[in-house]
Amino acid sequence: MAQVPWNTKELTVGQLAQRSGVAVSTLHFYESKGLISSRRTAGNQRRYSRDTLRRVAFVRLAQRLGIPLKTIKEALSTLPDGRTPTREDWAKLSARWRAELDDRIEQLQRLRDDLTDCIGCGCLSLDRCALANAYDRLGEQGPGARRIDTRYAPPRCC
C-alpha cells in the first residue's frame, strides 16, 4: 500500500490501519465502543479525520498500561468536543491512572517475589501454604488471592 501523504485530511480505514499499525477489525471495534469516530461517504465508506491517528495511539498506549477500554472511553469523553488528546491532556489523564498503576505494579512485584512459595490463594494446596497460611486464616477474609493482592494485604516492610 502506498504511503499516505502527510497533508491528507481524511483517511480510509485501510490507510488508518496502515499508518497506526492497528488491524481494520480493531478500528471497527474501537469505533463501535465510541473510542474513535468516522463520517460516511455517499458510498457508505468510512472516512477518519487525520487526528484519529493520535487518538488511536492514545488508546493503544492506555491499553498497554492495562487501562480498561471503558476507563479509556471515560477519559476521552472528558475532553471538550471529543477532540484528540494533547500532551497536556495526556498528563492530566495519566495522573488519574497513576495510583491504579502503582498498585498494579506492587501486586506484580509481590506476585513475582511470592511465586515460588505460594500462589496466594490460601487453599493450602501446596505444602508450603500450611506454613504461610496455617488453618486457612486467609480464607476467613473472603475469596481470592490474599497474600499477593495489595487491596487485601498491606505492603511488607523491609
Secondary structure, 3 states (H helix, E strand, C coil): CCCCCCCCCEECHHHHHHHHCCCHHHHHHHHHCCCCCCEECCCCCEEEECCHHHHHHHHHHHHHCCCCHHHHHHHHHCCHHHCCCCHHHHHHHHHHHHHHHHHHHHHHHHHHHHCCCCCCCCCCCCCCHHHHCHHHHHHHHCCCCCCCCCCCCCCCCC
